Amino acid sequence: MCTRKVGGKLLPRERLIKAGPEALSKEELIAILLRTGRKGKHVLELARILFEKFDSSLVKLTNANIEEIASVNGVGIVKAVTLKAALELGKRLHEELEGIPKRLDSPEKVYRHCKDMIYLEKEAVKVICLDRKLNLISEVVITVGTSEKSLVHPREVFRTAIRTNASGIIVAHNHPSGDPTPSREDRLITKNLKEAGKILGIDLVDHVIISKRGYFSFKEGGEL
């Protein structure tokens, strides 16, 4: 393979291939993302200028907006967008590696987790999939109805749970009226979901109604 050098040294891309990403400096990694320099400035020089503008801090570079990054002569919008995308991926990787599992082991925790639902003008049903320790695996809104009617079918609820290999689920839905008191339909749905869960071997941990005036938990209320 033909290798390229500048000042007798391998270019960042070639160094990464030969020695691995850990061997590169922050400026060299930025240079790979920039790809090209500007007239009179090699890409490594441009990377140094850009990094120094933000006090050689990845935190400050991450917090900078696209316009601030693009304002550096030779960077521009396209390179700035590439940098922002790469930095965002780094943040998300960190969250995935360092994130503490969210344990939803009480109705109050479920209410806080789903509190954004109180602002919805229509009824929405959220299925929260859990592992054996009641840690959140994933969640999905499966239906949105009118303020008077909510459409929930066990097939839709447990399809999500099966796909994620969940041990249990919590169903949460909102009452736009502000009153968390369960309706006859809510109780019937809960009964049907509980029976379906027994057949499938997936526990219905709770059904929580979310509203502006608080919540109702079928488990806490002794109805589950």
Secondary structure, 3 states (H helix, E strand, C coil): CCCCEECCEECHHHHHHHHCHHHCCHHHHHHHHHCCCECCECHHHHHHHHHHHCCCCHHHHHHCCHHHHHCCCCCHHHHHHHHHHHHHHHHHHHHHHHCCCCECCCHHHHHHHCHHHHHCCCCEEEEEEECCCCEEEEEEEEEECCCCCCCCCHHHHHHHHHHCCCCEEEEEEECCCCCCCCCHHHHHHHHHHHHHHHHHCCEEEEEEEEECCEEEECCCCCCC
